[in-house]
């Protein structure tokens, strides 16, 4: 496909974005101004977000989200796995990859990197994204901030195959933990329909979780209540985040209240209360016909006894069914338990390179120290 002269404009403020930015976002809320404003106002302290407009002559052809991470500012990479490999990974990051550029959104799972206002062939997409990364690296170089590692994040597997045939061919291609996606059966109209389709084993699991949940109430929180419980919400989130196997950021304390202020009824946060104390929360983002699960948190002392996490997954599924969503995006991590409620793995791919050509020759070996390997068994609750 022939493209007319292309130019790139890097924006650091949503107030600078072109008027037709949202039209180009093609209905993906994670690329629309309202969500980008959340990132602008409450990004993690070690993250800077950039919004790139790709222009064909004077016309906005495409939009790209990029995130710059200062890894050395991170308090922890994750404290769950304490082993030699974790130590090596932390050393590699701090020594060879302290400044990381991610094209895409490191805070969520899925292809939320770019959108174009018309269908482009893989060669054109790979060329535009590759050139976009070069423009951003040059942007930081002018600010005396060298970029060490560049990552193109979260392509669907078939898309990655096509991109690799073109400008992405020299880059290291990797697969990460799958995105857990639950395609909801349109015949389910209420939670009982969903539970009825379980095999006996998983119907018993649902009943056991419901029994453990006795005494807990769930309440949707408005902005005033989010502000009231903000410290506790962050405490619950932070416990989960720091005990993840791997982390490259921690949310700002005011992230959830900022999200609610900017997106209103498109962003929902539910509090879990026991003896009038907030012991957990989960969040949802309404993205057209897709229900996106976002961050959550829970009390470490009650999680196991009350089966909090599993009950949260059931609650999210119930919301999706009652509100006629086509699918729920559960993201990566906790793969096995998510598969036990019906989510299926969807392979996600990425591309990565180091700006130092010598180090880049060993990028495959280095990457194996950065990305934790997860061994898990997929569950099949409806068989």
Secondary structure, DSSP 8 states (H G I E B T S, - for coil): -----EEEEEESSGGGS-TTHHHHTTT-GGGSHHHHHHHHHH--TTEEEEEEEEEETTEEEEEEEEEEEEGGG-S-S-SS--SHHHHHHHHHHHHH-SEEEEES-TTS-SS-SEEESS---HHHHHHHHHHHHHHHHHHHHHTT----EEEEEEEEHHHHHHHHTTTTTTSEEEEEEEEEEEE--TT--SHHHHHHTS-HHHHHHHHHHHHHTTTEEEEE--HHHHHHTHHHHHHHHHHHHHTSS--S----TTHHHHHHHHHGGGEEEEEEEETTEEEEEEEEEEETTEEEEEEEEE-TTTHHHHTHHHHHHHHHHHHHHHTT-SEEEEESS-HHHHHTTT-EEEEEEEEEEESSHHHHTTHHHHHHHHS---------TT-
